[in-house]
Amino acid sequence: MKLKKILITTVITGILSTSFFSCDDYLDVNDNPNYPTEATLQTLLPSIGATTIAQIGLNGALIGSMWMQYTTQGNSTNQYNSLVNYSLTVSSYNTFWTNAYANTLPDIKILQQKAEEEGAWNYWLVSKILEAYNYHFLTDLYGDIPFTEALQAKEHPYPKYDDSKTVVYPGILAMLDEAIAKEAAAKSAPNPMTKEDYYFNGNIDRWISFAKSLKLKVLLRDFEANKGQISALVDAGGLLETDCAMTAFEDAINKGNPFYEYNIRQLNTQENVRACHTFTEFLIAANDPRIEQYYEVTNYAKSEIAAGNDVTVRDIYGGLPCGTKPSTTEGDEDAVPLVKSSRYLQAYNDPAYLMNNAEVAFMKAEACARLGDKAKAKAAYDDGVTKAFGRWGYDASAFIAGDGAYAFKDASLTDMLGCILIQKWVAAAKANTWDAFFDRNRTGFPQISRADKVRVSNITTGLTPGYELGALVNPGNTELQAGQIPLHLLVPQNSSSYNPNAPEPRPLTEPLWWQVK
C-alpha cells in the first residue's frame, strides 16, 4: 500500500473532538467542526490550528524524516518504498494542497471577516500569521501557486499561479507585517482567546515573536536581496524563544500526534519506519545522548542485556542504509535481521511543531555569519545547540566547549554555515524535519556524499573507508541520479487536471528560485 493520501477528516475530527480538551461545552462532536452550521471565532480558530498541523505533522514529518535520513523504510515492509526511492508523481502527497486550499485557507478567510466585524483583532492576528505560514509552506513545496486569485471561486474559478519570487513571497511578508502592526489592537481586543489557540493559548507576545521569526525565515530565502531587513530584524530582537507546537494530544484513537496516529495506530504493522544509519552513525560518533530520544533499543540488545551479555552502542541502536532493504535473514550478505535495527521512537503525545526555539537560534546564527559577525554567530549557534539539547533535558555545555564534538567552527563562512546548518539538521529530528529538507535544498547542507560505497549493514565495529559522517547518502534504489534529491513536490493532479492555468510539472530535480543550483 502506497501512502498517496491520508484520511484528513479522520485525523482532524479526532483532533477537534470534545475529549481533546475534555470540555463538553466547547465543540460538538456530532457535527463536523471544520464545517460548523454556525461558524464562530471560537470554532473556526481551533479548526484552523488543527488543519494547519494535520498534514504538516503527518506527511511533512514523514517526508522530512525520510528524505533527510533520520529514518528509512523498514526492510521487512513496503509502506514507504516510493518515498525513500524518490518515485513521486503528480498524484503523490496531494493532500498538502487539498488540505490547505479546501480546509485551512477558506476557514481563515471566514474567520478574518468575522473578526473584523467584531473587532476581535486577537483572532484576526493569529489567523493572519497562520495564513502566511500555510502559503509559505505551499510555495516552498511547489513553487508557483494560486495566491492573488485563490479562494475566489466566483470571480476566478481557475485561479492563476502566481510567481513565487515576485508575488507570493512579498505577499507573505506583507501578511506578517500586517499581523505585527495589529499587536496593540490584538492585546486590547474584547473577545477572550485561550484554549481556542492550540499553540500559544492566546499569548499575543508569543504570536508576534513567531511572526517575526517566520519573517526571518522567509527573508533568508534570498539573503543578498534582504540583507538590510535581516540585519535590522536580528538586531531588534523579539524573536521566538519558545516552541510553537501543538501538544494537547490524548492516548486515544485519532486524538494523538498525526504521524503517530497514522504510522503506529492505524497501520497493520509498526515496522515501517526504522532508524537510518546516516543519522545514527552521526550521533554515535559524537556520543550524542539524544539518540535515545529518537530510536528504540533493538530487540537484539534487549535480549542480550537481559541475558547479562555485553552490548555495543551499535547493538543498542541499529540503523538501516537509506532506501536499501537488506535481507532480514541472519547469515545473508549484508543482512540486518529485524531484531538488529531500531524502530523510530514515536509516542501519541509527541509535539507537532510549526517552529522550534533551537531553529530560531540557528537562523540568527546563520544571519550573523552571513553578515560577518562571528561573535554573534557563535553566541546564537551555542544558544541553538543548548536549546536543542535542552528540549530533551540534556546539557550541551561539553559539546559546545572548545574541544567538544559540536564546537563552533569559524575559519571561513563555509565552515560557519556548515557547522550551523548541520546542527540545525540535528535539531530538526522529531521536530521540523521538513524544514531540514527545505534548508538542505536552500544551502546544500547537509551535503550529499559522493562516495561510491556507504557503510554496509553488517559492519558493526566501524565505518566503511570513505564514509562521510554528517552527509546524506544515495538511496540503495532511486529514481534519480547519484547525488540528486527531490527539490520540491510536483504540481498536484487535483489542480493540474482541472485548472487550465496550472503549469506543466517541474522536474523533481529542477531547483526553485531560492534553492542552490
N, C-alpha and C positions, 0 to 999 in steps of 0.2 A: 504494500500500500504506500503510495507516494503522498507526501504532505503537500497538497496543492491549495488547500484552503482549510479553515477550521470552522467550527460551528460558533460563529461570533455571538449569536443570540444566546447560546447555552452559557458561554463564559460571562457575557455581560449581565444576563439575567441573574446568574449566581452572585456576581459581584454586587449587583444593585438590590438584592433581596433584603427583606426586613431584618433577617437574622444576621446580616453582615454587620450591623451595628446593634443588634438586639434592641431595636427601638420600634415597636409596633406601630406607632403613630407617625412614622417617618415616610416610608414608602410602602405602597400596596403591591404585594407580590402577585395578586390576582390580575393585575394589569401589566402590560409591557411598559416599564418605566422609561424606555427610550422613546416611546410614543404615547405619552400620557394623554388622557382625554382632555385635561385642562392643564396646560403647561404652566408651571410656576418657576420662579427663580430657584426655589428650594428643591424642585425635582430636576430641573434642567442642569444645574451645576454638577451634581453628582453623576448624572448621565454623561456629561462631557468629560469629567475626570476619569470615569471608568472606561469609556470608549477610547479615550486617548491612550490608555495603557494597555488595552485589550490586545492589540496587535503588536505594539512595540514590546510589550512584556512577554509575548509569546514568540512570534516569528522573528521579531527584531532580535530578541535574546538568542534564539536558535541559530539564525544566520550568523550573527556576530560571533557566537561561541564556536561554531564550526569553521567559519572562514578565517577567523583569527587564531585557530588551532589551540584553543583551550580544551576543546573536546573533539571527538570524531565519531563516526558511525561504528557501532559495535561490530565485532567480527562474527557474531552468531545470528544477527538480524539484518534487516534491509530497509528500515523505515526511511532513512535519510541518505540513501545512496546517491540520488541525483543531486542532492545539495552539496555533499562533500566533494563530488567529482565535477561540480560546476556545470551540470547538464540542465540548464534552465531554458524555458521557452516563454512565449507571451502569456501562457497560462499559469506560470509559476508565481505563487505568492501574490495573487491579485487582491487578496483581502486587505493588504495595506491601503490600496486605492479605494476599494468599495467601503471599507470601514470609515475612512476619513470623509469621503465625499457624500456618502449616503447616511452616515450617522453623526459623527462628531461635528463637522463643519456646519451642517444645517441647524443642529441644536444650538451651536454657538451664535449663529445669526439670529435665531429666535430670542435667545437669552439677551443678547445685546439690545435688541429692540425694546424688550420689556424693561430691561434695566434702565435704559434712557428715559422711558416713560415714567418710571417710578423713582428716578434719581438714585438708584442703587448702584453707585459707582464702584463699590467694592466688588460686586458681582461682575460688573462690566470690566473692571480692570483684570480680574483673574481670567475671564473668558477671552479677553483680547490677547493676553500673554499665551494662553493655550492655543489660540488661533494661530499666532505666529509660530509656535512650536510645531503644530501639525503641518503647516505649509513648509516650514523649514525641513522637516523630516521627509516630506514628499519630494521636494525639489532635490534634496541630497540623494534620494533613492533613484529618481527618474530623470532629473534634469529639467527640461521644459515641461510645464504643467499648466492646466487651466487655472487661472488666477484672477485676472481682472473681470472675466466674464463668468466665473464659476458661480454656481448656486443661483443662477438667474434663468430658470428653465423657460419662462415665457418669452423673455427678451432674447435669450441666447440658448436655444435648445442644443446647439452644437458649439460649445464654447471653444474659443481659440486656445492654443497652447502658447503661453507667454514665454519669452526668453528668460531663462533662469538668471543670467548675469545682469541684464539691464532692466528687467521688470520685477521679477519675483523677489530677488534678494533685496533690492531697495524697498520694495513693498513690505517685506518682513521687518526691516529696520524701522520703517515708518510706523508700523503697528506697535513695536516695542517702545518707540519714543512717545506715541500716543498714550500708552499704558502708564509709562513712567510719569508723564505730565499730569495724570489723574491721581497721583498719590494722595494729595491733601483731600480731595473730594472723596476718595475712597475711604479714608480714615474717619471722615465725618458723616458717612452715609447712614441713614436711619435704619436700614434693614440689617439685622444681625446676620452674621455668617460664621459658623463654627464647624459643626460636623458635616455640613454640606460640602465643605472643602476637604477632599481626601488627602491633600498634600501638606498644607500648612495650617489647617484648622482655623482659617480666617486671618492669619497673621499677614498684614499688608506689607510690613517691613521686609519679610522674607520673600514675598512675591516680587517686590521691587528689586531685591538683590538677585533673584532668579532672572528677572527680565534683563538686568544689566549684564549678568553672566552669559545669558543666551545671546545678547547683543555682541559681546566679545567673541563668542564662538563664530557668529556669522561674519564679523569683520575679519577674523583670522583666515577666512577663506581666500582673501586677497590682501595679504599683508602690505605690500608696497603701495597699493592704492589707498589703503585705510590707515597708514602708519600714524598720522596725526590723531585720528579718532581713537585708535588703540592706545596710544601713549596717554591721552587725556583720560580715557576710561580707567586704565590701570592706576594712574596717579590719583584719581578722585576716590578710589576705594569703593567700599559699599558692595563688593561682590559677595556671592553666596558663601557662607561659612558652614552651612548645614546641608544635609542631603535633601534633595527634592525627590521623594519617593512615596508610593502608596504602601502602607504597612498593615492596614487593618484587615488582615485575612483570617479566615477560620479554617479549622480542620474538618471540613465537610464538603460534600460533592459540589463542585462549581463555585466554591467560595474561597479557594486558595489562590496562591500566585498563579498567573495564567500558564506559564511554562510548566510548572509542576502539575497543574490540573491536566494538561494535555499529555505530557510525556510520562507521567507517573500514574495518575489516577485513571485516565481514560483509555490508554493503550492496553493491548493484551500482553505486553511484556515490558519489563523495566530495564532491559539490557541494551537498548538502542544507543544511548549517549554514554560514551566511555571517555576516560582521560586520554588526551592526545600527548604523545611523547614530546612534542615541540615545547609545550608549556611545563610539563612535569620535569623534564630534564633541566630547564632553566631554573626552576625553583630548587631542585635538588642540588644543583651546582652552587647555589648561593646559600644553601642551608636555610631557606626561607620557610618560617613556620606556617605561613598562610596556606601551604599545600594541604594541610589537614582540614581547611575550611572549604576546599574546592572538590576534593575527591574522597570517596570511601576507601577504607582499608581493604585490600584484596582478600578474598576468601582464603587464598593460599596462606597469606600471612596470619590470618586469624587462626587457622588450624595449626600452623607451626608454633605460634605463640602459646596456644592452648596446650600443646604437647611439650612445652618447655624448651623448644629449639630456638636458636638464634636466627634472626632475620636481618636482611639488609634493607636500606631505605627503598631500593628498587623492588624488593619483595613486598614492601608495605604499600607502595604506590606504583602501580604499573600502567604505563601508557601504551597506546597503540599508534603505529605510524599513521600519519594523516592520510585519509582516503584509501587506505590499504586494508585488506581483510585477510590477515594471515590465518593459517589453519588454526583451529582450536584443538587439534589433536597432538598431545604430547609426543615428541619424537619426530614430528614432521619438520622439514626445514623451515626455519624462521617462525615456528609455531608459537602462538600465545594462547594457551588454554584459558577458558573464560575465567577460571579461578585466579589467574595471574594478572588480570587487568582490572583497573579501578572503575567503578561506576562514577559518574558525575554526581556530586553530593547535592541533592535538592530537598527542599522542605516546603510545606504548604505556606509557611509564613516568611519565606524569603521576600525581602523588599523588592518592589518593582519600581525601578528608577526612571526618572526623566533626566536627572543630573545628580552627580555626587560631588561632595565638597573637595575631594582629592583632585578630581577632574578640573575644577575651577582653579586650584592652586597650580596645576601643571599648565593650564592655559596662560596664567600670569607669568609663569616661568618662561614659557616659550616666547611670549611677547617681549619680556625683558631681555632675553637672549638675542632676539632679532633686533631689538633697539640698541644693543651694545652695552647694556648694563649687567655685567657679570655678577656683581654682588647681589643685586636684587633678584637676578635669575636663580642664583644659588639659594637664597633665602626662600623663595617661592617653591623651588624644587624640594628642598628639605621639608618644607611645610606639607607639600603634596605627599611625599613618601610617609611622613609621620601620620598624616590623616588616613592614608591608605592602610597602614598597619593598624592604626587605632580603631578602624572600623571593626576589626576582629578582636580587639583587646590586646594587641601586641605592641611592644616598644620598638621603635625603629632606630633609636639612637646609635646602636652599634653598627647598623647597616649604613648609615649616612656619615659616620665618622671618617676621618682621613684615610684610614686603611680598610674601611668597610666595603662590603660587596657592592653597595649601591652609592658609593661616594661620588659626588658631583665631579664631572669632567669638564673643564673649561679651556682646554688648549686651543680650541677653534670653535667657530659657530657650529660646524658639523658635529663636533664632539658634544657640545652642549645640547643640540637638538636631539641627537641620538640618545643621549642619556635621559633627557626629559621624556621623550616620546616612548622609549622602551618602558620606563616606569609608569607612564600613563597607560600603556598597554597592559601591564601587570595589574594596575589598579582597576581596570575596567572589568576584570574577571568577576563573574557573578553580579555585575552591576550594569554598566553601559557598554556591553560588548559590541553593539552596533556602532557606537562612537569610535571604538578602536578600529573598526573596519573603515569608517569614513576617514579617520586620521591616517591610516596606512596609505590610502589612496590619495590623500592630500599631500603627504610629506615623504612617503617612501619608507617610513619606519613603522613596524619592523621591516627590514629588508627581506627579500626572497632569496634563499640560498641558491647559489649556482653549482653547489656540489652535486656530483653525479649520484652519490650514494649517501643516504642519511643513515642514522643509527638503525640497524636492523633489529628486529623484535626479540631475538634470542640472546642479545648481548646484555648481560645483567651487571657486569662489573665495570663498565666504562662506555666510551663513545667510539663509534667508528671514526677512524682518522679522517680529518677534513670536515667533520660535523661542526656547524656553526651555531653555538648557543645564542638564543635570542633572535634567530632568523626563522622565518617561515619556510616550509619545505614544499616541494611539489607533491601533490597527491599521488598515491600509487597508480590510480586510474583517473584520467582527467580528460575533459572535452577540449581543454585549452592547451596551448603550447607551454613548454617548460618555462618557468619564470613568470607566468601570467596568472592573474587572479581576476575575478569579475570586478568591474569598477562601478557597477550600478545594476539595477533591475531593468528588464525590458518593458516598454510601454504595454500596459495590461491589455489583454484581449478584450476585456469588457469595456474598454474605451475605444480601442482601435477598430473594433468591429462595427461600432455604431456612430462614431464621431468622425465625419469626413475631414475634420481639421487635425486629427491625430497624425503625428509624424510617423515616418517609417521607423521600425525598431532600430535603435542604435546598437551596433555590435557590443557584446558584453565587455570587450577589451578596448573600446574607443573611449578615451577619457572625457569626463565632463569638464567644463571650463576651469574649475578650480583644482583639478587633480593634476598630479605630476605626470609629465609626458614620458 
